[in-house]
Amino acid sequence: MLQDKKHVSIKLSEPKLKKRNRALSFLIDMSNFLAIPMEPEALLEGALSMVLEHFSLKFGRIYLMDEDGKSLSLAAHQGIEIAGLEKVSINEGFTGKAARTRSFIAQYVSQLEDKKRAALLEDKGLLINICVPLISKNKVGGVMNVASSEIIELDQERVDLLTAVGNQLAVAANNAKLYSDLKHSIETLKKKEEMIKFFSYSMAHDLKSPAIGVYGLTRLLQNKYGEQLDERGQTYCRQILKTSKQMVVLIEKLNAFISTKEAPMNFEITQINEITEEIRKEFSALLKERGVTWSEAKDLPEIVADRLVISRVFRNLVDNALKYGGENLANIRIGYETQPEYHVFSFSDDGDGIKEKNREKIFERFQRNGSSKGISGSGLGLAIVKEAAERHGGRVWINPETNRGATFHMTISKDLPLVE
């Protein structure tokens, strides 16, 4: 065929293949069907229908081996009443013998040693029974039974084809079980995830009011009866106030993180210069007190984004610089540049910077670096930034400055769908 030719190119024609080699065409069709992810029952029912149609047979059953390896359970059937055939021991009948001896068996039903079972099968209209062991990786996974009410012709080609189909079914049944187990595991994980979400929402919502109540009552106690308390009592009041305030801040941050991660994004036209103006005014007293200058790019754009979430992100990054910039912090700058597919915002400061070993972890939940000792915080601020960036089709990262300080970069996709 290849004489005097560098290569041979033949376009696949399924009709021609079926006409030329019907058995091979059937195997290909069966392989394509068995490759479809589906539940084991549906897969075996469909495959059995294809076998019966190809071999012009009316009756069929597929049994799968039980975990104990001592019996087989009916997994699929076509054209036959299954009463009394639901389970088979490997020590009885054609089916058990095929599994036990790993052999292809074709036999008249009347020759079955178990006369009671022979009568049962004859009453169901079966004359000849064929058992094909389903073998994969040298292990019997089940047996396919096909039967006829008439005498059928069996040549070696048909035996080989049924054996090959048996192997395909064994592999497919195993894969289908794995698929079903995986699907079940995913469903279980989803249920657990929903439980965790519900717990998080409940905790964040239900704990806030008691924490605020403790703070308010302690403040009231301190204001009205503080003079009657000794030094130890006043210290206790201050500690309760500090702790309850930290609880409120943590719960608010947890709520913000859940909202950023789970709530639907409301993408709208957002003026970034309006957001930076609001945040600058919010921090103006602290900036003045510490002598920190604020600067920002003149070309801050109008973008499509969730305004509330982006405001939260900008606020967290400015707050992060003020918290961890140290005593030498003198400047905070918000920058911007445009790329073909992204808006790129930067938040730079000239503070103490972030050590290299902490740069990969700071965006994880409840992560705080060594320099945060003595500084109030939840460890969720930068995790919120990361979630927000990803839900805006972008990402966030940090670059250390040459001398001191750090720059956070965040990208936002230019292709976000505007919500009407």
TORKOL-4160 file (C-alpha; in steps of 0.2 Angstrom, whole numbers, padded with zeros to 4 digits, m for minus):
420
<pt num="1" X="0000" Y="0000" Z="0000"/>
<pt num="2" X="0014" Y="0012" Z="0004"/>
<pt num="3" X="0025" Y="0007" Z="m0011"/>
<pt num="4" X="0032" Y="0022" Z="m0020"/>
<pt num="5" X="0022" Y="0034" Z="m0008"/>
<pt num="6" X="0028" Y="0045" Z="0006"/>
<pt num="7" X="0012" Y="0043" Z="0015"/>
<pt num="8" X="m0006" Y="0038" Z="0013"/>
<pt num="9" X="m0021" Y="0050" Z="0018"/>
<pt num="10" X="m0038" Y="0042" Z="0019"/>
<pt num="11" X="m0053" Y="0052" Z="0025"/>
<pt num="12" X="m0064" Y="0042" Z="0037"/>
<pt num="13" X="m0081" Y="0038" Z="0031"/>
<pt num="14" X="m0092" Y="0030" Z="0044"/>
<pt num="15" X="m0105" Y="0023" Z="0031"/>
<pt num="16" X="m0090" Y="0015" Z="0021"/>
<pt num="17" X="m0082" Y="0008" Z="0036"/>
<pt num="18" X="m0099" Y="0001" Z="0042"/>
<pt num="19" X="m0101" Y="m0007" Z="0025"/>
<pt num="20" X="m0083" Y="m0013" Z="0024"/>
<pt num="21" X="m0081" Y="m0019" Z="0042"/>
<pt num="22" X="m0097" Y="m0019" Z="0052"/>
<pt num="23" X="m0089" Y="m0027" Z="0068"/>
<pt num="24" X="m0076" Y="m0013" Z="0069"/>
<pt num="25" X="m0089" Y="0000" Z="0066"/>
<pt num="26" X="m0099" Y="m0007" Z="0080"/>
<pt num="27" X="m0084" Y="m0007" Z="0092"/>
<pt num="28" X="m0081" Y="0012" Z="0087"/>
<pt num="29" X="m0099" Y="0016" Z="0090"/>
<pt num="30" X="m0098" Y="0007" Z="0107"/>
<pt num="31" X="m0082" Y="0016" Z="0112"/>
<pt num="32" X="m0090" Y="0033" Z="0108"/>
<pt num="33" X="m0105" Y="0029" Z="0118"/>
<pt num="34" X="m0096" Y="0022" Z="0133"/>
<pt num="35" X="m0085" Y="0038" Z="0133"/>
<pt num="36" X="m0100" Y="0049" Z="0138"/>
<pt num="37" X="m0100" Y="0053" Z="0157"/>
<pt num="38" X="m0116" Y="0046" Z="0164"/>
<pt num="39" X="m0123" Y="0036" Z="0179"/>
<pt num="40" X="m0118" Y="0018" Z="0178"/>
<pt num="41" X="m0137" Y="0012" Z="0176"/>
<pt num="42" X="m0140" Y="0023" Z="0161"/>
<pt num="43" X="m0123" Y="0018" Z="0153"/>
<pt num="44" X="m0126" Y="0000" Z="0155"/>
<pt num="45" X="m0144" Y="0001" Z="0149"/>
<pt num="46" X="m0138" Y="0010" Z="0133"/>
<pt num="47" X="m0124" Y="m0001" Z="0130"/>
<pt num="48" X="m0135" Y="m0017" Z="0132"/>
<pt num="49" X="m0147" Y="m0010" Z="0119"/>
<pt num="50" X="m0133" Y="m0007" Z="0107"/>
<pt num="51" X="m0127" Y="m0025" Z="0109"/>
<pt num="52" X="m0145" Y="m0033" Z="0107"/>
<pt num="53" X="m0148" Y="m0022" Z="0091"/>
<pt num="54" X="m0131" Y="m0027" Z="0083"/>
<pt num="55" X="m0133" Y="m0045" Z="0086"/>
<pt num="56" X="m0152" Y="m0045" Z="0083"/>
<pt num="57" X="m0156" Y="m0052" Z="0100"/>
<pt num="58" X="m0171" Y="m0049" Z="0111"/>
<pt num="59" X="m0165" Y="m0053" Z="0129"/>
<pt num="60" X="m0151" Y="m0046" Z="0139"/>
<pt num="61" X="m0145" Y="m0043" Z="0157"/>
<pt num="62" X="m0129" Y="m0036" Z="0164"/>
<pt num="63" X="m0123" Y="m0041" Z="0181"/>
<pt num="64" X="m0109" Y="m0032" Z="0191"/>
<pt num="65" X="m0099" Y="m0041" Z="0204"/>
<pt num="66" X="m0103" Y="m0037" Z="0222"/>
<pt num="67" X="m0089" Y="m0030" Z="0234"/>
<pt num="68" X="m0088" Y="m0047" Z="0242"/>
<pt num="69" X="m0083" Y="m0055" Z="0226"/>
<pt num="70" X="m0096" Y="m0069" Z="0230"/>
<pt num="71" X="m0111" Y="m0064" Z="0220"/>
<pt num="72" X="m0117" Y="m0053" Z="0206"/>
<pt num="73" X="m0131" Y="m0040" Z="0206"/>
<pt num="74" X="m0142" Y="m0036" Z="0191"/>
<pt num="75" X="m0137" Y="m0018" Z="0185"/>
<pt num="76" X="m0146" Y="m0018" Z="0168"/>
<pt num="77" X="m0159" Y="m0028" Z="0158"/>
<pt num="78" X="m0169" Y="m0027" Z="0142"/>
<pt num="79" X="m0183" Y="m0038" Z="0135"/>
<pt num="80" X="m0185" Y="m0049" Z="0150"/>
<pt num="81" X="m0195" Y="m0050" Z="0166"/>
<pt num="82" X="m0182" Y="m0050" Z="0180"/>
<pt num="83" X="m0192" Y="m0058" Z="0194"/>
<pt num="84" X="m0180" Y="m0071" Z="0202"/>
<pt num="85" X="m0165" Y="m0065" Z="0192"/>
<pt num="86" X="m0160" Y="m0050" Z="0203"/>
<pt num="87" X="m0145" Y="m0059" Z="0211"/>
<pt num="88" X="m0133" Y="m0073" Z="0206"/>
<pt num="89" X="m0120" Y="m0082" Z="0216"/>
<pt num="90" X="m0104" Y="m0086" Z="0207"/>
<pt num="91" X="m0106" Y="m0104" Z="0212"/>
<pt num="92" X="m0123" Y="m0106" Z="0202"/>
<pt num="93" X="m0129" Y="m0105" Z="0184"/>
<pt num="94" X="m0121" Y="m0099" Z="0168"/>
<pt num="95" X="m0118" Y="m0082" Z="0175"/>
<pt num="96" X="m0109" Y="m0088" Z="0190"/>
<pt num="97" X="m0098" Y="m0100" Z="0180"/>
<pt num="98" X="m0093" Y="m0087" Z="0167"/>
<pt num="99" X="m0087" Y="m0076" Z="0182"/>
<pt num="100" X="m0079" Y="m0090" Z="0191"/>
<pt num="101" X="m0070" Y="m0098" Z="0176"/>
<pt num="102" X="m0067" Y="m0081" Z="0167"/>
<pt num="103" X="m0075" Y="m0090" Z="0151"/>
<pt num="104" X="m0086" Y="m0086" Z="0137"/>
<pt num="105" X="m0101" Y="m0098" Z="0139"/>
<pt num="106" X="m0115" Y="m0102" Z="0126"/>
<pt num="107" X="m0127" Y="m0115" Z="0131"/>
<pt num="108" X="m0145" Y="m0121" Z="0129"/>
<pt num="109" X="m0155" Y="m0116" Z="0144"/>
<pt num="110" X="m0162" Y="m0134" Z="0146"/>
<pt num="111" X="m0145" Y="m0140" Z="0149"/>
<pt num="112" X="m0143" Y="m0129" Z="0165"/>
<pt num="113" X="m0139" Y="m0141" Z="0180"/>
<pt num="114" X="m0151" Y="m0131" Z="0191"/>
<pt num="115" X="m0167" Y="m0137" Z="0184"/>
<pt num="116" X="m0178" Y="m0125" Z="0194"/>
<pt num="117" X="m0168" Y="m0110" Z="0186"/>
<pt num="118" X="m0169" Y="m0118" Z="0169"/>
<pt num="119" X="m0188" Y="m0119" Z="0170"/>
<pt num="120" X="m0188" Y="m0101" Z="0176"/>
<pt num="121" X="m0178" Y="m0095" Z="0161"/>
<pt num="122" X="m0188" Y="m0106" Z="0149"/>
<pt num="123" X="m0204" Y="m0099" Z="0156"/>
<pt num="124" X="m0197" Y="m0082" Z="0151"/>
<pt num="125" X="m0195" Y="m0088" Z="0133"/>
<pt num="126" X="m0176" Y="m0091" Z="0133"/>
<pt num="127" X="m0169" Y="m0105" Z="0122"/>
<pt num="128" X="m0150" Y="m0101" Z="0121"/>
<pt num="129" X="m0140" Y="m0091" Z="0134"/>
<pt num="130" X="m0123" Y="m0083" Z="0131"/>
<pt num="131" X="m0113" Y="m0077" Z="0145"/>
<pt num="132" X="m0098" Y="m0064" Z="0143"/>
<pt num="133" X="m0087" Y="m0061" Z="0157"/>
<pt num="134" X="m0083" Y="m0042" Z="0159"/>
<pt num="135" X="m0064" Y="m0042" Z="0162"/>
<pt num="136" X="m0053" Y="m0027" Z="0164"/>
<pt num="137" X="m0035" Y="m0027" Z="0171"/>
<pt num="138" X="m0036" Y="m0046" Z="0173"/>
<pt num="139" X="m0051" Y="m0044" Z="0185"/>
<pt num="140" X="m0069" Y="m0049" Z="0183"/>
<pt num="141" X="m0081" Y="m0035" Z="0186"/>
<pt num="142" X="m0097" Y="m0043" Z="0180"/>
<pt num="143" X="m0105" Y="m0053" Z="0167"/>
<pt num="144" X="m0116" Y="m0049" Z="0152"/>
<pt num="145" X="m0130" Y="m0061" Z="0148"/>
<pt num="146" X="m0138" Y="m0061" Z="0131"/>
<pt num="147" X="m0151" Y="m0073" Z="0125"/>
<pt num="148" X="m0162" Y="m0079" Z="0111"/>
<pt num="149" X="m0178" Y="m0088" Z="0109"/>
<pt num="150" X="m0172" Y="m0095" Z="0093"/>
<pt num="151" X="m0156" Y="m0105" Z="0088"/>
<pt num="152" X="m0142" Y="m0093" Z="0083"/>
<pt num="153" X="m0126" Y="m0095" Z="0074"/>
<pt num="154" X="m0110" Y="m0092" Z="0083"/>
<pt num="155" X="m0094" Y="m0091" Z="0074"/>
<pt num="156" X="m0077" Y="m0086" Z="0081"/>
<pt num="157" X="m0079" Y="m0068" Z="0074"/>
<pt num="158" X="m0095" Y="m0065" Z="0084"/>
<pt num="159" X="m0087" Y="m0073" Z="0100"/>
<pt num="160" X="m0072" Y="m0062" Z="0098"/>
<pt num="161" X="m0083" Y="m0047" Z="0096"/>
<pt num="162" X="m0093" Y="m0051" Z="0111"/>
<pt num="163" X="m0077" Y="m0053" Z="0121"/>
<pt num="164" X="m0071" Y="m0036" Z="0115"/>
<pt num="165" X="m0087" Y="m0028" Z="0120"/>
<pt num="166" X="m0086" Y="m0037" Z="0137"/>
<pt num="167" X="m0069" Y="m0029" Z="0140"/>
<pt num="168" X="m0076" Y="m0012" Z="0135"/>
<pt num="169" X="m0090" Y="m0013" Z="0147"/>
<pt num="170" X="m0079" Y="m0018" Z="0161"/>
<pt num="171" X="m0068" Y="m0003" Z="0159"/>
<pt num="172" X="m0084" Y="0008" Z="0156"/>
<pt num="173" X="m0093" Y="0001" Z="0171"/>
<pt num="174" X="m0078" Y="0005" Z="0182"/>
<pt num="175" X="m0076" Y="0022" Z="0175"/>
<pt num="176" X="m0094" Y="0025" Z="0178"/>
<pt num="177" X="m0093" Y="0020" Z="0196"/>
<pt num="178" X="m0079" Y="0032" Z="0198"/>
<pt num="179" X="m0089" Y="0046" Z="0190"/>
<pt num="180" X="m0104" Y="0042" Z="0201"/>
<pt num="181" X="m0093" Y="0042" Z="0217"/>
<pt num="182" X="m0085" Y="0058" Z="0212"/>
<pt num="183" X="m0102" Y="0066" Z="0208"/>
<pt num="184" X="m0108" Y="0060" Z="0225"/>
<pt num="185" X="m0092" Y="0067" Z="0234"/>
<pt num="186" X="m0094" Y="0084" Z="0225"/>
<pt num="187" X="m0113" Y="0084" Z="0231"/>
<pt num="188" X="m0107" Y="0080" Z="0249"/>
<pt num="189" X="m0094" Y="0094" Z="0248"/>
<pt num="190" X="m0107" Y="0106" Z="0242"/>
<pt num="191" X="m0118" Y="0102" Z="0256"/>
<pt num="192" X="m0104" Y="0104" Z="0268"/>
<pt num="193" X="m0099" Y="0121" Z="0260"/>
<pt num="194" X="m0117" Y="0127" Z="0261"/>
<pt num="195" X="m0117" Y="0122" Z="0280"/>
<pt num="196" X="m0100" Y="0132" Z="0282"/>
<pt num="197" X="m0107" Y="0147" Z="0273"/>
<pt num="198" X="m0123" Y="0147" Z="0283"/>
<pt num="199" X="m0113" Y="0145" Z="0299"/>
<pt num="200" X="m0101" Y="0160" Z="0294"/>
<pt num="201" X="m0116" Y="0171" Z="0289"/>
<pt num="202" X="m0125" Y="0167" Z="0306"/>
<pt num="203" X="m0109" Y="0169" Z="0316"/>
<pt num="204" X="m0105" Y="0186" Z="0307"/>
<pt num="205" X="m0123" Y="0192" Z="0309"/>
<pt num="206" X="m0128" Y="0186" Z="0326"/>
<pt num="207" X="m0112" Y="0190" Z="0335"/>
<pt num="208" X="m0111" Y="0208" Z="0330"/>
<pt num="209" X="m0126" Y="0214" Z="0341"/>
<pt num="210" X="m0120" Y="0205" Z="0357"/>
<pt num="211" X="m0102" Y="0212" Z="0354"/>
<pt num="212" X="m0109" Y="0230" Z="0352"/>
<pt num="213" X="m0120" Y="0227" Z="0367"/>
<pt num="214" X="m0105" Y="0222" Z="0378"/>
<pt num="215" X="m0096" Y="0238" Z="0372"/>
<pt num="216" X="m0110" Y="0249" Z="0375"/>
<pt num="217" X="m0114" Y="0243" Z="0392"/>
<pt num="218" X="m0096" Y="0243" Z="0397"/>
<pt num="219" X="m0095" Y="0261" Z="0391"/>
<pt num="220" X="m0110" Y="0266" Z="0401"/>
<pt num="221" X="m0103" Y="0257" Z="0416"/>
<pt num="222" X="m0087" Y="0267" Z="0415"/>
<pt num="223" X="m0095" Y="0284" Z="0412"/>
<pt num="224" X="m0108" Y="0282" Z="0426"/>
<pt num="225" X="m0099" Y="0272" Z="0439"/>
<pt num="226" X="m0081" Y="0274" Z="0434"/>
<pt num="227" X="m0077" Y="0285" Z="0449"/>
<pt num="228" X="m0083" Y="0271" Z="0461"/>
<pt num="229" X="m0072" Y="0258" Z="0454"/>
<pt num="230" X="m0055" Y="0255" Z="0460"/>
<pt num="231" X="m0040" Y="0255" Z="0448"/>
<pt num="232" X="m0042" Y="0236" Z="0445"/>
<pt num="233" X="m0060" Y="0238" Z="0440"/>
<pt num="234" X="m0056" Y="0253" Z="0429"/>
<pt num="235" X="m0043" Y="0242" Z="0420"/>
<pt num="236" X="m0056" Y="0228" Z="0418"/>
<pt num="237" X="m0067" Y="0241" Z="0410"/>
<pt num="238" X="m0054" Y="0247" Z="0398"/>
<pt num="239" X="m0049" Y="0229" Z="0393"/>
<pt num="240" X="m0068" Y="0224" Z="0390"/>
<pt num="241" X="m0070" Y="0240" Z="0379"/>
<pt num="242" X="m0054" Y="0236" Z="0369"/>
<pt num="243" X="m0059" Y="0217" Z="0367"/>
<pt num="244" X="m0077" Y="0221" Z="0362"/>
<pt num="245" X="m0072" Y="0234" Z="0350"/>
<pt num="246" X="m0060" Y="0222" Z="0342"/>
<pt num="247" X="m0074" Y="0209" Z="0341"/>
<pt num="248" X="m0085" Y="0221" Z="0331"/>
<pt num="249" X="m0071" Y="0226" Z="0319"/>
<pt num="250" X="m0067" Y="0207" Z="0316"/>
<pt num="251" X="m0086" Y="0203" Z="0313"/>
<pt num="252" X="m0087" Y="0218" Z="0301"/>
<pt num="253" X="m0072" Y="0212" Z="0292"/>
<pt num="254" X="m0079" Y="0195" Z="0291"/>
<pt num="255" X="m0095" Y="0201" Z="0284"/>
<pt num="256" X="m0085" Y="0211" Z="0271"/>
<pt num="257" X="m0075" Y="0196" Z="0266"/>
<pt num="258" X="m0091" Y="0185" Z="0264"/>
<pt num="259" X="m0100" Y="0199" Z="0254"/>
<pt num="260" X="m0085" Y="0201" Z="0243"/>
<pt num="261" X="m0083" Y="0183" Z="0240"/>
<pt num="262" X="m0101" Y="0177" Z="0238"/>
<pt num="263" X="m0113" Y="0192" Z="0235"/>
<pt num="264" X="m0117" Y="0195" Z="0216"/>
<pt num="265" X="m0106" Y="0209" Z="0208"/>
<pt num="266" X="m0116" Y="0224" Z="0204"/>
<pt num="267" X="m0105" Y="0231" Z="0189"/>
<pt num="268" X="m0109" Y="0249" Z="0185"/>
<pt num="269" X="m0100" Y="0264" Z="0179"/>
<pt num="270" X="m0089" Y="0269" Z="0192"/>
<pt num="271" X="m0079" Y="0286" Z="0194"/>
<pt num="272" X="m0062" Y="0281" Z="0202"/>
<pt num="273" X="m0058" Y="0299" Z="0207"/>
<pt num="274" X="m0074" Y="0300" Z="0217"/>
<pt num="275" X="m0069" Y="0285" Z="0227"/>
<pt num="276" X="m0052" Y="0291" Z="0230"/>
<pt num="277" X="m0059" Y="0308" Z="0236"/>
<pt num="278" X="m0071" Y="0300" Z="0248"/>
<pt num="279" X="m0057" Y="0289" Z="0255"/>
<pt num="280" X="m0045" Y="0304" Z="0256"/>
<pt num="281" X="m0058" Y="0314" Z="0267"/>
<pt num="282" X="m0061" Y="0299" Z="0278"/>
<pt num="283" X="m0042" Y="0297" Z="0282"/>
<pt num="284" X="m0038" Y="0316" Z="0282"/>
<pt num="285" X="m0037" Y="0318" Z="0300"/>
<pt num="286" X="m0025" Y="0304" Z="0302"/>
<pt num="287" X="m0015" Y="0309" Z="0287"/>
<pt num="288" X="m0013" Y="0326" Z="0295"/>
<pt num="289" X="m0009" Y="0320" Z="0312"/>
<pt num="290" X="0005" Y="0309" Z="0306"/>
<pt num="291" X="0011" Y="0321" Z="0293"/>
<pt num="292" X="0008" Y="0309" Z="0278"/>
<pt num="293" X="0005" Y="0317" Z="0261"/>
<pt num="294" X="m0007" Y="0310" Z="0249"/>
<pt num="295" X="m0005" Y="0310" Z="0230"/>
<pt num="296" X="m0014" Y="0302" Z="0216"/>
<pt num="297" X="m0013" Y="0301" Z="0197"/>
<pt num="298" X="m0022" Y="0314" Z="0187"/>
<pt num="299" X="m0029" Y="0302" Z="0174"/>
<pt num="300" X="m0040" Y="0291" Z="0186"/>
<pt num="301" X="m0053" Y="0283" Z="0174"/>
<pt num="302" X="m0071" Y="0279" Z="0173"/>
<pt num="303" X="m0073" Y="0260" Z="0174"/>
<pt num="304" X="m0086" Y="0247" Z="0175"/>
<pt num="305" X="m0084" Y="0239" Z="0192"/>
<pt num="306" X="m0094" Y="0235" Z="0208"/>
<pt num="307" X="m0092" Y="0252" Z="0216"/>
<pt num="308" X="m0095" Y="0246" Z="0234"/>
<pt num="309" X="m0082" Y="0233" Z="0233"/>
<pt num="310" X="m0069" Y="0244" Z="0224"/>
<pt num="311" X="m0072" Y="0257" Z="0238"/>
<pt num="312" X="m0068" Y="0243" Z="0251"/>
<pt num="313" X="m0053" Y="0238" Z="0241"/>
<pt num="314" X="m0045" Y="0255" Z="0240"/>
<pt num="315" X="m0050" Y="0259" Z="0258"/>
<pt num="316" X="m0041" Y="0243" Z="0264"/>
<pt num="317" X="m0025" Y="0246" Z="0254"/>
<pt num="318" X="m0024" Y="0264" Z="0261"/>
<pt num="319" X="m0028" Y="0258" Z="0279"/>
<pt num="320" X="m0014" Y="0244" Z="0276"/>
<pt num="321" X="m0001" Y="0257" Z="0272"/>
<pt num="322" X="m0006" Y="0268" Z="0287"/>
<pt num="323" X="m0006" Y="0253" Z="0299"/>
<pt num="324" X="0010" Y="0245" Z="0294"/>
<pt num="325" X="0020" Y="0260" Z="0286"/>
<pt num="326" X="0028" Y="0263" Z="0303"/>
<pt num="327" X="0034" Y="0280" Z="0310"/>
<pt num="328" X="0044" Y="0284" Z="0294"/>
<pt num="329" X="0029" Y="0284" Z="0283"/>
<pt num="330" X="0028" Y="0301" Z="0274"/>
<pt num="331" X="0019" Y="0298" Z="0257"/>
<pt num="332" X="0005" Y="0287" Z="0250"/>
<pt num="333" X="0001" Y="0288" Z="0231"/>
<pt num="334" X="m0012" Y="0280" Z="0221"/>
<pt num="335" X="m0006" Y="0277" Z="0203"/>
<pt num="336" X="m0015" Y="0271" Z="0187"/>
<pt num="337" X="m0010" Y="0265" Z="0170"/>
<pt num="338" X="m0020" Y="0257" Z="0156"/>
<pt num="339" X="m0017" Y="0241" Z="0147"/>
<pt num="340" X="m0026" Y="0233" Z="0132"/>
<pt num="341" X="m0037" Y="0222" Z="0143"/>
<pt num="342" X="m0035" Y="0229" Z="0160"/>
<pt num="343" X="m0035" Y="0244" Z="0171"/>
<pt num="344" X="m0020" Y="0244" Z="0182"/>
<pt num="345" X="m0020" Y="0253" Z="0199"/>
<pt num="346" X="m0006" Y="0255" Z="0211"/>
<pt num="347" X="m0005" Y="0259" Z="0229"/>
<pt num="348" X="0013" Y="0265" Z="0235"/>
<pt num="349" X="0020" Y="0270" Z="0251"/>
<pt num="350" X="0037" Y="0274" Z="0258"/>
<pt num="351" X="0035" Y="0265" Z="0274"/>
<pt num="352" X="0044" Y="0251" Z="0282"/>
<pt num="353" X="0039" Y="0239" Z="0268"/>
<pt num="354" X="0036" Y="0220" Z="0269"/>
<pt num="355" X="0049" Y="0207" Z="0271"/>
<pt num="356" X="0051" Y="0195" Z="0257"/>
<pt num="357" X="0046" Y="0179" Z="0267"/>
<pt num="358" X="0029" Y="0187" Z="0270"/>
<pt num="359" X="0024" Y="0193" Z="0253"/>
<pt num="360" X="0016" Y="0177" Z="0247"/>
<pt num="361" X="0006" Y="0174" Z="0262"/>
<pt num="362" X="m0001" Y="0192" Z="0265"/>
<pt num="363" X="m0016" Y="0189" Z="0254"/>
<pt num="364" X="m0022" Y="0173" Z="0263"/>
<pt num="365" X="m0036" Y="0174" Z="0276"/>
<pt num="366" X="m0031" Y="0178" Z="0294"/>
<pt num="367" X="m0013" Y="0180" Z="0289"/>
<pt num="368" X="m0003" Y="0194" Z="0298"/>
<pt num="369" X="0015" Y="0197" Z="0297"/>
<pt num="370" X="0028" Y="0199" Z="0311"/>
<pt num="371" X="0027" Y="0218" Z="0310"/>
<pt num="372" X="0008" Y="0218" Z="0315"/>
<pt num="373" X="0011" Y="0214" Z="0333"/>
<pt num="374" X="0002" Y="0227" Z="0344"/>
<pt num="375" X="m0008" Y="0233" Z="0329"/>
<pt num="376" X="m0026" Y="0230" Z="0328"/>
<pt num="377" X="m0032" Y="0220" Z="0313"/>
<pt num="378" X="m0042" Y="0205" Z="0307"/>
<pt num="379" X="m0030" Y="0197" Z="0295"/>
<pt num="380" X="m0044" Y="0199" Z="0282"/>
<pt num="381" X="m0041" Y="0216" Z="0273"/>
<pt num="382" X="m0029" Y="0209" Z="0260"/>
<pt num="383" X="m0039" Y="0193" Z="0258"/>
<pt num="384" X="m0054" Y="0204" Z="0253"/>
<pt num="385" X="m0043" Y="0214" Z="0241"/>
<pt num="386" X="m0038" Y="0197" Z="0233"/>
<pt num="387" X="m0056" Y="0191" Z="0231"/>
<pt num="388" X="m0062" Y="0207" Z="0224"/>
<pt num="389" X="m0048" Y="0208" Z="0211"/>
<pt num="390" X="m0052" Y="0190" Z="0205"/>
<pt num="391" X="m0070" Y="0193" Z="0204"/>
<pt num="392" X="m0066" Y="0208" Z="0194"/>
<pt num="393" X="m0057" Y="0197" Z="0182"/>
<pt num="394" X="m0040" Y="0203" Z="0188"/>
<pt num="395" X="m0027" Y="0199" Z="0201"/>
<pt num="396" X="m0017" Y="0208" Z="0215"/>
<pt num="397" X="0002" Y="0207" Z="0219"/>
<pt num="398" X="0015" Y="0217" Z="0228"/>
<pt num="399" X="0032" Y="0224" Z="0223"/>
<pt num="400" X="0045" Y="0230" Z="0235"/>
<pt num="401" X="0052" Y="0247" Z="0232"/>
<pt num="402" X="0071" Y="0250" Z="0230"/>
<pt num="403" X="0074" Y="0259" Z="0246"/>
<pt num="404" X="0059" Y="0257" Z="0257"/>
<pt num="405" X="0040" Y="0255" Z="0256"/>
<pt num="406" X="0030" Y="0244" Z="0245"/>
<pt num="407" X="0018" Y="0245" Z="0230"/>
<pt num="408" X="0002" Y="0235" Z="0228"/>
<pt num="409" X="m0004" Y="0232" Z="0211"/>
<pt num="410" X="m0022" Y="0227" Z="0206"/>
<pt num="411" X="m0029" Y="0224" Z="0189"/>
<pt num="412" X="m0047" Y="0225" Z="0184"/>
<pt num="413" X="m0054" Y="0218" Z="0168"/>
<pt num="414" X="m0060" Y="0230" Z="0154"/>
<pt num="415" X="m0073" Y="0217" Z="0149"/>
<pt num="416" X="m0084" Y="0216" Z="0163"/>
<pt num="417" X="m0103" Y="0215" Z="0159"/>
<pt num="418" X="m0112" Y="0231" Z="0164"/>
<pt num="419" X="m0128" Y="0228" Z="0174"/>
<pt num="420" X="m0143" Y="0236" Z="0168"/>
